Amino acid sequence: MEIEAPLAGRALVVIVDDRTANSSEQDSTGPLVTELLTEAGFLVDGVVAVTSDEVDVRNALNTAVIGGVDLVVSIGGTGVSPRDVTPDVTAEVLDREIPGISEALRSSGIAAGTLDAGLSRGLVGVSGSTLVVNLASSRAAIRDGMATLTPLAKQVITDLSGLDA
């Protein structure tokens, strides 16, 4: 008899990429993040693609928070180009930042040789009872970032739920 692991929480993936949002390019990162979240015990409600527009990113993050997911992972828009607005918008949505997780994601990315993860301005924090995470968009940054993130995310979600009290 196989015993199922408890559900880690509900998650939503937000892809911030102009080409993907405009359907001119196939998204390869959404399925990867979904697979990694599912392996970590999360139920993924869906993948949403938005343009690198402040309003679009803000609407996607706010919709996820209002929808009551435990975790929102945004992919892309974390670099230094003028179109990389994800961290700036995320800062407006967050109630509290968790800089230790952001630093861990950058540090593990640099250690793994994933330059875009090391250069990411991505933020991590809490909005209401939702953990919001920004990751760089390369497959290497996603794989490394998710390996670093998932145990930390599970702890934050447990803390936010008050079930450990």
DSSP file (Angstrom, degrees, kcal/mol; ACC not computed):
  #  RESIDUE AA STRUCTURE BP1 BP2  ACC     N-H-->O    O-->H-N    N-H-->O    O-->H-N    TCO  KAPPA ALPHA  PHI   PSI    X-CA   Y-CA   Z-CA
    1    1 A M              0   0    0      0, 0.0     2,-0.5     0, 0.0     0, 0.0   0.000 360.0 360.0 360.0 128.0    0.0    0.0    0.0
    2    2 A E        -     0   0    0      0, 0.0     2,-0.5     0, 0.0     0, 0.0  -0.786 360.0-147.8 -96.2 132.4    1.4    3.4   -1.1
    3    3 A I        -     0   0    0     -2,-0.5     2,-0.2     0, 0.0     0, 0.0  -0.865  16.2-131.7-100.8 127.6    0.9    6.3    1.2
    4    4 A E        -     0   0    0     -2,-0.5     3,-0.1     1,-0.1     0, 0.0  -0.542  21.1-117.4 -77.9 140.8    0.5    9.7   -0.5
    5    5 A A        -     0   0    0     -2,-0.2     3,-0.1     1,-0.1    -1,-0.1  -0.445  40.6 -95.1 -70.7 149.2    2.6   12.6    0.8
    6    6 A P        -     0   0    0      0, 0.0     2,-0.2     0, 0.0    -1,-0.1  -0.329  46.7 -94.5 -65.6 150.5    0.5   15.5    2.1
    7    7 A L        -     0   0    0      1,-0.2    35,-0.2    -3,-0.1     3,-0.1  -0.475  26.8-153.4 -66.1 127.8   -0.2   18.3   -0.2
    8    8 A A        -     0   0    0     33,-2.9     2,-0.3     1,-0.3    34,-0.2   0.765  57.7 -80.0 -74.6 -25.2    2.4   21.1    0.2
    9    9 A G  E     -a   42   0A   0     32,-0.7    34,-2.6     2,-0.0     2,-0.4  -0.841  49.7 -64.7 148.4 175.2    0.0   23.7   -1.1
   10   10 A R  E     -a   43   0A   0     -2,-0.3    61,-1.8    32,-0.2    60,-1.6  -0.770  50.3-171.5 -95.7 141.3   -1.6   25.3   -4.1
   11   11 A A  E     -ab  44  71A   0     32,-2.7    34,-3.2    -2,-0.4    35,-0.6  -0.920  16.6-159.7-133.6 157.2    0.6   27.1   -6.6
   12   12 A L  E     -ab  46  72A   0     59,-2.0    61,-2.3    -2,-0.3     2,-0.5  -0.996  13.1-146.3-133.6 139.9    0.3   29.3   -9.6
   13   13 A V  E     -ab  47  73A   0     33,-2.3    35,-2.9    -2,-0.4     2,-0.5  -0.916   9.4-165.1-108.5 130.7    3.1   30.0  -12.2
   14   14 A V  E     -ab  48  74A   0     59,-2.5    61,-3.0    -2,-0.5     2,-0.6  -0.965   5.0-158.2-118.1 116.6    3.3   33.4  -13.9
   15   15 A I  E     -ab  49  75A   0     33,-3.3    35,-3.0    -2,-0.5     2,-0.9  -0.847   2.8-160.3 -94.5 120.4    5.5   33.6  -17.0
   16   16 A V  E     +a   50   0A   0     59,-3.1     2,-0.3    -2,-0.6    35,-0.2  -0.838  42.5 122.6-103.9  97.0    6.6   37.2  -17.7
   17   17 A D     >  -     0   0    0     33,-2.2     4,-2.6    -2,-0.9     5,-0.2  -0.905  53.4-146.8-159.9 123.3    7.6   37.2  -21.4
   18   18 A D  H  > S+     0   0    0     -2,-0.3     4,-1.9     1,-0.2     6,-0.2   0.917 100.4  47.6 -60.1 -46.8    6.3   39.3  -24.2
   19   19 A R  H  4>S+     0   0    0      1,-0.2     5,-1.9     2,-0.2     6,-1.0   0.916 114.7  45.4 -65.0 -43.2    6.7   36.6  -26.9
   20   20 A T  H >45S+     0   0    0      1,-0.2     3,-1.6     3,-0.2    -1,-0.2   0.928 112.7  50.7 -65.5 -44.0    5.1   33.9  -24.9
   21   21 A A  H 3<5S+     0   0    0     -4,-2.6    -1,-0.2    29,-0.3    -2,-0.2   0.832 111.2  48.8 -63.4 -32.0    2.2   36.2  -23.8
   22   22 A N  T 3<5S-     0   0    0     -4,-1.9    -1,-0.3    -5,-0.2    -2,-0.2   0.287 111.9-123.3 -91.8  10.4    1.6   37.2  -27.4
   23   23 A S  T < 5S+     0   0    0     -3,-1.6    -3,-0.2     2,-0.2    -2,-0.1   0.635  80.3 117.2  61.1  19.2    1.7   33.5  -28.5
   24   24 A S  S   <S+     0   0    0     -5,-1.9     2,-0.4    -6,-0.2    -4,-0.2   0.578  74.5  42.6 -90.0  -8.2    4.5   33.9  -31.0
   25   25 A E  S    S-     0   0    0     -6,-1.0     2,-0.2    -5,-0.1    -2,-0.2  -1.000  86.8-114.6-139.3 138.9    6.8   31.6  -29.1
   26   26 A Q        -     0   0    0     -2,-0.4     2,-0.5     1,-0.1    -6,-0.1  -0.500  32.6-125.5 -69.7 133.7    6.1   28.2  -27.4
   27   27 A D        +     0   0    0     -2,-0.2    -1,-0.1     1,-0.2    22,-0.0  -0.712  35.6 167.0 -83.2 123.2    6.6   28.4  -23.6
   28   28 A S  S  > S+     0   0    0     -2,-0.5     4,-0.9     2,-0.1    -1,-0.2   0.557  70.0  61.8-108.2 -14.1    9.0   25.8  -22.3
   29   29 A T  H  > S+     0   0    0      2,-0.2     4,-2.7     1,-0.1     5,-0.3   0.857  93.1  61.0 -84.0 -34.6    9.5   27.2  -18.8
   30   30 A G  H  > S+     0   0    0      1,-0.2     4,-2.6     2,-0.2     5,-0.2   0.937 106.2  46.1 -57.2 -50.0    5.9   26.8  -17.5
   31   31 A P  H  > S+     0   0    0      0, 0.0     4,-2.4     0, 0.0    -1,-0.2   0.878 112.5  52.2 -61.6 -36.2    5.8   23.0  -18.0
   32   32 A L  H  X S+     0   0    0     -4,-0.9     4,-2.4     2,-0.2    -2,-0.2   0.945 112.1  44.0 -64.4 -47.6    9.2   22.8  -16.3
   33   33 A V  H  X S+     0   0    0     -4,-2.7     4,-2.7     1,-0.2     5,-0.2   0.907 113.2  52.3 -64.4 -41.1    8.1   24.8  -13.2
   34   34 A T  H  X S+     0   0    0     -4,-2.6     4,-2.6    -5,-0.3    -1,-0.2   0.926 110.1  48.4 -59.8 -45.3    4.9   22.9  -13.1
   35   35 A E  H  X S+     0   0    0     -4,-2.4     4,-2.5     1,-0.2    -2,-0.2   0.922 113.1  46.8 -61.0 -45.4    6.7   19.6  -13.1
   36   36 A L  H  X S+     0   0    0     -4,-2.4     4,-1.3     2,-0.2    -2,-0.2   0.884 113.7  48.0 -67.3 -38.6    9.1   20.7  -10.4
   37   37 A L  H  <>S+     0   0    0     -4,-2.7     5,-2.7     2,-0.2     4,-0.2   0.911 111.8  49.8 -66.6 -41.9    6.3   22.0   -8.2
   38   38 A T  H ><5S+     0   0    0     -4,-2.6     3,-1.7    -5,-0.2    -2,-0.2   0.919 108.8  52.0 -63.0 -44.0    4.3   18.8   -8.7
   39   39 A E  H 3<5S+     0   0    0     -4,-2.5    -1,-0.2     1,-0.3    -2,-0.2   0.823 107.0  54.7 -60.2 -30.9    7.3   16.7   -7.7
   40   40 A A  T 3<5S-     0   0    0     -4,-1.3    -1,-0.3    -5,-0.2    -2,-0.2   0.438 128.1 -98.3 -84.2   0.2    7.7   18.8   -4.6
   41   41 A G  T < 5S+     0   0    0     -3,-1.7   -33,-2.9     1,-0.3   -32,-0.7   0.596  77.5 136.2  98.1  11.2    4.1   18.1   -3.6
   42   42 A F  E   < -a    9   0A   0     -5,-2.7     2,-0.7   -34,-0.2    -1,-0.3  -0.677  51.9-134.4 -93.0 147.6    2.3   21.2   -4.8
   43   43 A L  E     -a   10   0A   0    -34,-2.6   -32,-2.7    -2,-0.3     2,-0.7  -0.905  23.6-145.7 -95.4 115.5   -1.0   21.3   -6.7
   44   44 A V  E     -a   11   0A   0     -2,-0.7   -32,-0.2   -34,-0.2     3,-0.1  -0.753  12.0-166.4 -90.9 115.3   -0.4   23.7   -9.6
   45   45 A D  E     -     0   0A   0    -34,-3.2     2,-0.3    -2,-0.7   -33,-0.2   0.794  60.4 -59.6 -69.1 -29.7   -3.6   25.6  -10.4
   46   46 A G  E     -a   12   0A   0    -35,-0.6   -33,-2.3   -16,-0.0     2,-0.4  -0.961  42.3 -97.1 167.7 175.8   -2.3   26.8  -13.7
   47   47 A V  E     -a   13   0A   0     -2,-0.3     2,-0.4   -35,-0.2   -33,-0.2  -0.994  31.7-168.4-123.6 128.1    0.3   28.7  -15.8
   48   48 A V  E     -a   14   0A   0    -35,-2.9   -33,-3.3    -2,-0.4     2,-0.5  -0.964   7.1-154.0-119.3 132.2   -0.4   32.3  -16.8
   49   49 A A  E     +a   15   0A   0     -2,-0.4     2,-0.3   -35,-0.2   -33,-0.2  -0.918  19.6 172.1-107.9 130.5    1.7   34.2  -19.4
   50   50 A V  E     -a   16   0A   0    -35,-3.0   -33,-2.2    -2,-0.5   -29,-0.3  -0.916  32.4-105.0-131.9 158.7    1.8   38.0  -19.3
   51   51 A T        -     0   0    0     -2,-0.3     2,-1.7   -35,-0.2     6,-0.1  -0.306  43.0 -97.4 -75.1 166.5    3.8   40.7  -21.0
   52   52 A S  S    S+     0   0    0    -36,-0.1     2,-0.4     4,-0.1    -1,-0.1  -0.251  83.4 127.2 -79.9  49.8    6.6   42.6  -19.3
   53   53 A D     >  -     0   0    0     -2,-1.7     4,-2.7     1,-0.1     5,-0.3  -0.910  65.6-131.7-110.5 134.8    4.2   45.4  -18.6
   54   54 A E  H  > S+     0   0    0     -2,-0.4     4,-2.6     1,-0.2     5,-0.2   0.887 107.2  48.3 -54.0 -44.2    3.8   46.6  -15.0
   55   55 A V  H  > S+     0   0    0      2,-0.2     4,-2.6     1,-0.2    -1,-0.2   0.920 112.4  48.3 -64.9 -43.9    0.0   46.5  -15.1
   56   56 A D  H  > S+     0   0    0      2,-0.2     4,-2.1     1,-0.2    -2,-0.2   0.921 114.2  45.6 -63.5 -44.3   -0.1   43.0  -16.6
   57   57 A V  H  X S+     0   0    0     -4,-2.7     4,-2.4     2,-0.2     5,-0.2   0.933 114.0  49.0 -64.8 -45.6    2.4   41.6  -14.0
   58   58 A R  H  X S+     0   0    0     -4,-2.6     4,-2.9    -5,-0.3     5,-0.2   0.918 111.0  50.1 -60.3 -44.4    0.6   43.4  -11.1
   59   59 A N  H  X S+     0   0    0     -4,-2.6     4,-2.5    -5,-0.2    -1,-0.2   0.908 111.1  49.1 -61.8 -42.1   -2.8   42.0  -12.2
   60   60 A A  H  X S+     0   0    0     -4,-2.1     4,-1.9     2,-0.2    -2,-0.2   0.926 114.3  44.4 -64.5 -44.7   -1.4   38.5  -12.5
   61   61 A L  H  X S+     0   0    0     -4,-2.4     4,-2.3     2,-0.2    -2,-0.2   0.934 115.5  47.2 -66.4 -45.4    0.2   38.6   -9.0
   62   62 A N  H  X S+     0   0    0     -4,-2.9     4,-2.9    -5,-0.2     5,-0.2   0.891 110.0  53.2 -63.8 -39.0   -2.8   40.2   -7.4
   63   63 A T  H  X S+     0   0    0     -4,-2.5     4,-2.2    -5,-0.2    -1,-0.2   0.908 109.9  48.6 -61.8 -41.6   -5.2   37.7   -9.0
   64   64 A A  H  <>S+     0   0    0     -4,-1.9     5,-1.7     2,-0.2     4,-0.5   0.918 113.1  46.8 -64.0 -43.6   -3.1   34.9   -7.6
   65   65 A V  H ><5S+     0   0    0     -4,-2.3     3,-1.3     1,-0.2    -2,-0.2   0.940 114.6  45.9 -64.8 -47.2   -3.1   36.4   -4.1
   66   66 A I  H 3<5S+     0   0    0     -4,-2.9    -1,-0.2     1,-0.3    -2,-0.2   0.854 106.4  61.4 -63.7 -34.2   -6.8   37.1   -4.2
   67   67 A G  T 3<5S-     0   0    0     -4,-2.2    -1,-0.3    -5,-0.2    -2,-0.2   0.589 113.1-121.1 -70.1 -10.4   -7.4   33.6   -5.5
   68   68 A G  T < 5 +     0   0    0     -3,-1.3   -58,-0.2    -4,-0.5    -3,-0.2   0.692  51.8 159.7  83.2  19.7   -5.9   32.2   -2.4
   69   69 A V      < -     0   0    0     -5,-1.7    -1,-0.2     1,-0.1   -58,-0.2  -0.408  39.6-138.5 -70.4 156.0   -3.0   30.2   -3.7
   70   70 A D  S    S+     0   0    0    -60,-1.6    61,-2.9     1,-0.2     2,-0.4   0.789  83.9  26.6 -81.8 -29.7   -0.2   29.4   -1.2
   71   71 A L  E     -bc  11 131A   0    -61,-1.8   -59,-2.0    59,-0.2     2,-0.5  -0.998  56.9-169.5-141.9 132.3    2.7   30.1   -3.7
   72   72 A V  E     -bc  12 132A   0     59,-2.8    61,-2.8    -2,-0.4     2,-0.6  -0.992   9.1-169.0-119.1 123.0    3.1   32.2   -6.8
   73   73 A V  E     -bc  13 133A   0    -61,-2.3   -59,-2.5    -2,-0.5     2,-0.4  -0.948   5.0-164.6-112.3 113.9    6.3   31.6   -8.8
   74   74 A S  E     -bc  14 134A   0     59,-3.4    61,-2.9    -2,-0.6     2,-0.5  -0.808   4.3-155.9 -97.6 141.8    6.9   34.2  -11.4
   75   75 A I  E     +bc  15 135A   0    -61,-3.0   -59,-3.1    -2,-0.4    61,-0.2  -0.969  51.5   5.3-120.2 121.0    9.5   33.4  -14.1
   76   76 A G  S    S+     0   0    0     59,-2.8    59,-0.1    -2,-0.5   -59,-0.1  -0.118  79.8  80.6 100.8 164.9   11.3   36.2  -16.0
   77   77 A G        +     0   0    0    -61,-0.1     9,-1.3     9,-0.1    59,-0.1   0.737  63.5 114.1  72.6  24.9   11.6   39.9  -16.0
   78   78 A T        +     0   0    0      8,-0.2    43,-3.1     7,-0.1    44,-0.2   0.443  51.7  89.7-106.4  -0.6   14.1   39.9  -13.2
   79   79 A G  S    S-     0   0    0     41,-0.2    42,-0.1    42,-0.1    41,-0.0   0.296  88.9 -92.0 -81.5-152.0   17.2   41.2  -14.9
   80   80 A V  S    S+     0   0    0     40,-0.0    -1,-0.0     3,-0.0    40,-0.0   0.376  80.3 111.9-111.1   1.8   18.5   44.7  -15.5
   81   81 A S  S >  S-     0   0    0      1,-0.1     3,-1.8     2,-0.0     0, 0.0  -0.358  81.4-108.0 -74.6 160.2   17.0   45.7  -18.9
   82   82 A P  T 3  S+     0   0    0      0, 0.0    -1,-0.1     0, 0.0     0, 0.0   0.792 119.7  55.0 -57.9 -28.4   14.4   48.4  -19.0
   83   83 A R  T 3  S+     0   0    0      1,-0.1     2,-1.5     2,-0.0     3,-0.2   0.565  81.3  98.2 -82.2  -8.2   11.6   45.8  -19.7
   84   84 A D    <   +     0   0    0     -3,-1.8     4,-0.2     1,-0.2    -1,-0.1  -0.630  39.2 141.1 -84.6  89.2   12.5   43.8  -16.6
   85   85 A V     >  +     0   0    0     -2,-1.5     4,-2.4     1,-0.1     5,-0.3   0.418  31.6 103.2-110.1  -2.1    9.9   45.1  -14.2
   86   86 A T  H  > S+     0   0    0     -9,-1.3     4,-2.7     1,-0.2     5,-0.2   0.903  84.3  44.4 -55.8 -49.2    8.9   42.0  -12.3
   87   87 A P  H  > S+     0   0    0      0, 0.0     4,-2.3     0, 0.0    -1,-0.2   0.883 112.6  53.1 -63.9 -35.2   10.8   42.8   -9.0
   88   88 A D  H  > S+     0   0    0      2,-0.2     4,-0.9     1,-0.2    -2,-0.2   0.917 114.3  41.1 -64.6 -43.0    9.6   46.4   -9.1
   89   89 A V  H >X S+     0   0    0     -4,-2.4     4,-1.2     1,-0.2     3,-0.6   0.896 112.0  55.8 -70.7 -41.0    6.0   45.4   -9.4
   90   90 A T  H >X S+     0   0    0     -4,-2.7     4,-2.1    -5,-0.3     3,-0.6   0.896 100.7  59.0 -59.0 -40.6    6.4   42.6   -6.9
   91   91 A A  H 3< S+     0   0    0     -4,-2.3    -1,-0.2     1,-0.3    -2,-0.2   0.852 105.1  50.3 -57.4 -35.0    7.7   45.0   -4.3
   92   92 A E  H << S+     0   0    0     -4,-0.9    -1,-0.3    -3,-0.6    -2,-0.2   0.781 112.3  47.0 -73.2 -27.1    4.4   46.9   -4.6
   93   93 A V  H << S+     0   0    0     -4,-1.2    -2,-0.2    -3,-0.6    -1,-0.2   0.782  94.1  92.7 -85.3 -29.6    2.4   43.7   -4.1
   94   94 A L     <  -     0   0    0     -4,-2.1    33,-0.3     1,-0.1     3,-0.2  -0.363  51.7-165.9 -73.4 143.0    4.3   42.4   -1.1
   95   95 A D  S    S+     0   0    0     31,-3.2     2,-0.3     1,-0.4    32,-0.2   0.796  84.9   8.2 -85.2 -38.1    3.3   43.0    2.5
   96   96 A R  E    S-D  126   0A   0     30,-1.9    30,-3.1     2,-0.0    -1,-0.4  -0.993  72.7-136.3-145.8 135.1    6.7   41.7    3.8
   97   97 A E  E     -D  125   0A   0     -2,-0.3    28,-0.3    28,-0.3     3,-0.1  -0.576   3.0-152.9 -84.9 154.5    9.9   40.7    2.0
   98   98 A I    >>  +     0   0    0     26,-3.3     4,-1.3    -2,-0.2     3,-1.0  -0.759  18.4 176.5-122.5  81.9   11.9   37.6    2.9
   99   99 A P  H 3> S+     0   0    0      0, 0.0     4,-2.7     0, 0.0     5,-0.2   0.775  70.7  67.5 -63.6 -26.9   15.4   38.7    1.8
  100  100 A G  H 3> S+     0   0    0      1,-0.2     4,-2.0     2,-0.2     5,-0.1   0.882 102.1  46.2 -60.8 -37.9   17.1   35.5    3.0
  101  101 A I  H <> S+     0   0    0     -3,-1.0     4,-2.4     2,-0.2    -1,-0.2   0.910 111.9  50.9 -72.1 -41.0   15.3   33.4    0.4
  102  102 A S  H  X S+     0   0    0     -4,-1.3     4,-2.1     1,-0.2    -2,-0.2   0.924 112.5  47.3 -59.1 -43.8   16.1   35.9   -2.4
  103  103 A E  H  X S+     0   0    0     -4,-2.7     4,-2.9     1,-0.2    -1,-0.2   0.893 110.2  52.2 -65.2 -39.9   19.7   35.8   -1.3
  104  104 A A  H  X S+     0   0    0     -4,-2.0     4,-2.7    -5,-0.2     5,-0.3   0.895 108.8  50.9 -63.5 -40.1   19.8   32.0   -1.2
  105  105 A L  H  X S+     0   0    0     -4,-2.4     4,-1.7     2,-0.2    -2,-0.2   0.917 114.3  43.1 -63.8 -43.7   18.4   31.8   -4.7
  106  106 A R  H  X S+     0   0    0     -4,-2.1     4,-2.4     2,-0.2    -2,-0.2   0.925 115.0  49.8 -67.1 -44.4   21.1   34.2   -6.0
  107  107 A S  H  X S+     0   0    0     -4,-2.9     4,-2.4     1,-0.2    -2,-0.2   0.918 112.1  46.1 -62.1 -45.9   23.8   32.5   -4.1
  108  108 A S  H  X S+     0   0    0     -4,-2.7     4,-1.7     1,-0.2    -1,-0.2   0.862 111.7  53.8 -67.1 -34.0   22.9   29.0   -5.2
  109  109 A G  H  <>S+     0   0    0     -4,-1.7     5,-3.1    -5,-0.3     4,-0.3   0.920 110.0  45.8 -64.6 -44.2   22.6   30.2   -8.8
  110  110 A I  H ><5S+     0   0    0     -4,-2.4     3,-1.6     1,-0.2    -2,-0.2   0.927 111.6  52.3 -64.2 -44.7   26.1   31.7   -8.7
  111  111 A A  H 3<5S+     0   0    0     -4,-2.4    -1,-0.2     1,-0.3    -2,-0.2   0.827 110.3  49.2 -60.5 -32.1   27.5   28.6   -7.1
  112  112 A A  T 3<5S-     0   0    0     -4,-1.7    -1,-0.3    -5,-0.2    -2,-0.2   0.445 119.4-111.3 -87.1  -0.3   25.9   26.5   -9.9
  113  113 A G  T < 5S+     0   0    0     -3,-1.6     2,-1.1    -4,-0.3    -3,-0.2   0.689  70.7 142.1  79.7  18.3   27.3   28.8  -12.6
  114  114 A T    >>< -     0   0    0     -5,-3.1     4,-1.8    -6,-0.2     3,-0.7  -0.755  28.3-174.8 -95.8  92.3   23.9   30.2  -13.6
  115  115 A L  H 3> S+     0   0    0     -2,-1.1     4,-2.0     1,-0.3     5,-0.2   0.864  78.2  55.6 -60.0 -41.2   24.8   33.8  -14.2
  116  116 A D  H 34 S+     0   0    0      1,-0.2     4,-0.4     2,-0.2    -1,-0.3   0.841 107.6  50.9 -65.4 -29.7   21.3   35.1  -14.8
  117  117 A A  H X4 S+     0   0    0     -3,-0.7     3,-0.6     1,-0.2    -1,-0.2   0.899 111.1  48.5 -69.0 -39.5   20.2   33.7  -11.4
  118  118 A G  H 3< S+     0   0    0     -4,-1.8    -2,-0.2     1,-0.2    -1,-0.2   0.803 114.7  45.1 -68.6 -29.3   23.1   35.5   -9.8
  119  119 A L  T 3< S+     0   0    0     -4,-2.0    -1,-0.2    -5,-0.2    -2,-0.2   0.452  87.8 121.9 -92.4  -1.7   22.3   38.8  -11.6
  120  120 A S    <   -     0   0    0     -3,-0.6   -41,-0.2    -4,-0.4    -3,-0.1  -0.324  50.8-159.3 -65.8 139.9   18.6   38.5  -10.9
  121  121 A R        +     0   0    0    -43,-3.1    -1,-0.1   -42,-0.1   -42,-0.1   0.218  44.1 149.3 -95.5  12.2   16.9   41.3   -9.0
  122  122 A G        -     0   0    0    -44,-0.2     2,-0.3    -5,-0.1   -16,-0.1  -0.048  33.1-149.4 -53.4 145.5   14.1   38.9   -8.0
  123  123 A L        -     0   0    0     12,-0.1    11,-2.0     2,-0.0     2,-0.4  -0.748   8.4-159.8-112.6 160.3   12.3   39.3   -4.8
  124  124 A V  E     + E   0 133A   0     -2,-0.3   -26,-3.3     9,-0.2     2,-0.3  -0.993  33.3 120.1-136.8 137.6   10.6   36.9   -2.4
  125  125 A G  E     -DE  97 132A   0      7,-2.2     7,-3.3    -2,-0.4     2,-0.4  -0.974  53.3 -80.6-174.7-172.4    8.0   37.8    0.2
  126  126 A V  E     -DE  96 131A   0    -30,-3.1   -31,-3.2    -2,-0.3   -30,-1.9  -0.915  23.3-175.6-115.8 133.7    4.5   37.5    1.5
  127  127 A S  E >  S- E   0 130A   0      3,-2.7     3,-2.1    -2,-0.4     2,-0.5  -0.969  74.7 -44.0-124.4 113.1    1.4   39.1    0.3
  128  128 A G  T 3  S-     0   0    0     -2,-0.5   -62,-0.1     1,-0.3   -33,-0.0  -0.554 124.2 -29.4  63.4-119.2   -1.6   38.3    2.5
  129  129 A S  T 3  S+     0   0    0     -2,-0.5     2,-0.4   -64,-0.2    -1,-0.3   0.021 118.6 103.1-114.7  26.3   -1.1   34.5    3.1
  130  130 A T  E <   - E   0 127A   0     -3,-2.1    -3,-2.7   -59,-0.0     2,-0.5  -0.923  65.0-138.5-113.0 132.1    0.6   33.9   -0.2
  131  131 A L  E     -cE  71 126A   0    -61,-2.9   -59,-2.8    -2,-0.4     2,-0.5  -0.783  21.4-161.0 -85.1 126.9    4.4   33.4   -0.8
  132  132 A V  E     -cE  72 125A   0     -7,-3.3    -7,-2.2    -2,-0.5     2,-0.4  -0.948  10.1-177.4-115.5 128.3    5.4   35.3   -3.9
  133  133 A V  E     -cE  73 124A   0    -61,-2.8   -59,-3.4    -2,-0.5     2,-0.5  -0.984  15.1-155.5-130.7 134.4    8.7   34.3   -5.6
  134  134 A N  E     -c   74   0A   0    -11,-2.0     2,-0.3    -2,-0.4   -59,-0.2  -0.943  17.9-178.3-107.3 127.4   10.5   35.8   -8.7
  135  135 A L  E     -c   75   0A   0    -61,-2.9   -59,-2.8    -2,-0.5   -57,-0.1  -0.923  31.3-107.4-121.1 150.7   12.9   33.6  -10.6
  136  136 A A        -     0   0    0     -2,-0.3     9,-0.1   -61,-0.2   -19,-0.1  -0.303  34.4-120.4 -66.1 161.9   15.1   34.2  -13.6
  137  137 A S  S    S+     0   0    0    -62,-0.1    -1,-0.1     4,-0.1     2,-0.1   0.482  72.4 107.6 -96.3  -2.2   13.9   32.6  -16.8
  138  138 A S  S  > S-     0   0    0      1,-0.1     4,-2.4     4,-0.0     5,-0.2  -0.441  74.6-122.6 -73.8 152.2   16.7   30.3  -17.9
  139  139 A R  H  > S+     0   0    0      1,-0.2     4,-2.6     2,-0.2     5,-0.2   0.874 113.8  52.2 -60.7 -37.1   16.1   26.6  -17.5
  140  140 A A  H  > S+     0   0    0      2,-0.2     4,-2.5     1,-0.2     5,-0.3   0.916 109.9  48.1 -65.4 -42.9   19.3   26.3  -15.3
  141  141 A A  H  > S+     0   0    0      1,-0.2     4,-2.6     2,-0.2    -2,-0.2   0.878 112.9  49.3 -64.9 -37.1   18.1   29.1  -13.1
  142  142 A I  H  X S+     0   0    0     -4,-2.4     4,-2.8     2,-0.2     5,-0.2   0.944 112.4  46.4 -67.5 -48.0   14.7   27.5  -12.7
  143  143 A R  H  X S+     0   0    0     -4,-2.6     4,-1.7     2,-0.2    -2,-0.2   0.946 119.4  39.8 -60.7 -49.3   16.1   24.1  -11.9
  144  144 A D  H  X S+     0   0    0     -4,-2.5     4,-1.9    -5,-0.2    -1,-0.2   0.922 116.4  51.0 -66.4 -43.6   18.5   25.4   -9.4
  145  145 A G  H  X S+     0   0    0     -4,-2.6     4,-2.9    -5,-0.3    -2,-0.2   0.899 109.7  49.1 -62.3 -42.2   16.1   27.9   -8.0
  146  146 A M  H  X S+     0   0    0     -4,-2.8     4,-2.5     2,-0.2    -1,-0.2   0.873 108.3  53.9 -67.0 -36.5   13.3   25.4   -7.4
  147  147 A A  H  < S+     0   0    0     -4,-1.7    -1,-0.2    -5,-0.2    -2,-0.2   0.887 116.1  39.6 -63.7 -37.9   15.7   23.0   -5.7
  148  148 A T  H  X S+     0   0    0     -4,-1.9     4,-0.7    -5,-0.1    -2,-0.2   0.882 119.6  47.1 -74.8 -39.8   16.7   25.8   -3.3
  149  149 A L  H  X S+     0   0    0     -4,-2.9     4,-3.1    -5,-0.2     3,-0.4   0.898  93.8  69.6 -73.1 -44.7   13.1   27.2   -3.0
  150  150 A T  H  X S+     0   0    0     -4,-2.5     4,-2.3     1,-0.3     5,-0.2   0.837 101.1  43.7 -57.6 -44.4   10.9   24.2   -2.4
  151  151 A P  H  > S+     0   0    0      0, 0.0     4,-1.5     0, 0.0    -1,-0.3   0.902 118.2  46.9 -66.1 -35.0   12.0   23.3    1.2
  152  152 A L  H  X S+     0   0    0     -4,-0.7     4,-2.4    -3,-0.4    -2,-0.2   0.907 111.1  51.5 -68.9 -41.5   11.9   26.9    2.2
  153  153 A A  H  X S+     0   0    0     -4,-3.1     4,-2.8     1,-0.2     5,-0.2   0.913 106.9  53.5 -62.0 -43.1    8.5   27.5    0.6
  154  154 A K  H  X S+     0   0    0     -4,-2.3     4,-2.1    -5,-0.3    -1,-0.2   0.902 110.2  48.0 -59.1 -40.8    7.0   24.6    2.4
  155  155 A Q  H  X S+     0   0    0     -4,-1.5     4,-2.6     2,-0.2    -2,-0.2   0.920 112.2  48.2 -66.9 -43.6    8.3   26.0    5.7
  156  156 A V  H  X S+     0   0    0     -4,-2.4     4,-2.9     2,-0.2     5,-0.2   0.924 111.7  49.9 -62.3 -44.0    6.9   29.5    5.0
  157  157 A I  H  X S+     0   0    0     -4,-2.8     4,-1.9     2,-0.2    -1,-0.2   0.900 111.1  49.2 -63.5 -40.1    3.5   28.1    3.9
  158  158 A T  H  X>S+     0   0    0     -4,-2.1     4,-1.0    -5,-0.2     5,-0.9   0.929 112.5  48.3 -62.8 -44.4    3.4   26.0    7.2
  159  159 A D  H  <5S+     0   0    0     -4,-2.6     3,-0.5     1,-0.2    -2,-0.2   0.912 112.1  48.8 -61.5 -43.4    4.2   29.1    9.2
  160  160 A L  H  <5S+     0   0    0     -4,-2.9    -1,-0.2     1,-0.2    -2,-0.2   0.836 107.9  54.6 -66.7 -32.6    1.6   31.2    7.4
  161  161 A S  H  <5S-     0   0    0     -4,-1.9    -1,-0.2    -5,-0.2    -2,-0.2   0.729  99.8-136.2 -74.5 -20.6   -1.1   28.6    7.9
  162  162 A G  T ><5 +     0   0    0     -4,-1.0     3,-1.0    -3,-0.5    -3,-0.1   0.602  66.6 127.2  76.1   9.9   -0.5   28.6   11.6
  163  163 A L  T 3 < +     0   0    0     -5,-0.9    -4,-0.1     1,-0.2    -5,-0.1   0.686  67.4  56.0 -74.3 -17.6   -0.7   24.8   11.6
  164  164 A D  T 3         0   0    0     -6,-0.6    -1,-0.2     1,-0.2    -5,-0.1   0.507 360.0 360.0 -91.0  -3.2    2.7   24.5   13.4
  165  165 A A    <         0   0    0     -3,-1.0    -1,-0.2    -6,-0.1    -2,-0.1   0.469 360.0 360.0 -77.5 360.0    1.5   26.6   16.4
